[in-house]
Amino acid sequence: MHQIEAHKVWKSIAAGLCGNAAHSTVMFLKRWMQWLPTFHPYRDLQHGLSDWLGGAVHPTVPWAMSFVNGTFVLGILFRSTYHLLPGHNAIVKGFVFGIIGWIAMGLLYFPILGRGPFAARLELGVLPAAFSLAMVLAYSMFMGIAFSLLHSEPGRLWSTNG
């Protein structure tokens, strides 16, 4: 890999790490404030993995999967799609990226875990979907901000000019 390209990849990974920090903060607040005490996305993933693998899965596995996915996979995917995302600044692009991720999570992740679209089977109304949206947008918008700052685009952070 070319040195400049590798440098951009590491910056994208760092931006994903910043997004993960925001995501982790929201999840910490959920637990600390006891918001939606019956909504446990990581525990649901742990149980789903246990079922699929036919054995117990340690509770750190879903967290580690989320960390790796958010830091590496989504950080690099955001960089790869940045120029395709609508919007003229990092915050809007992060917002759009988050909305796309939230829709995918609501229509794929929750149904795969048996929770129905947007976790509707939990019978908590729109609260799991709303919390998931807040969680994903915290991740994606902070990642967008970090991406812009790390890629020397501080003027593009808030700017709406072409």
ABEGO torsion letter per residue (X at the ends): XBAAAAAAAAAAAAAAAAAAAAAAAAAAAAAAAGBGAABBAAAAAAAAAAAAAGBBBBAAAAAAAAAAAAAAAAAAAAAAAAAABBEABAAAAAAAAAAAAAAAAAAAAAAAAGAEBGGAAAGAEAAAAAAAAAAAAAAAAAAAAAAAAAAGAAAAAABABX
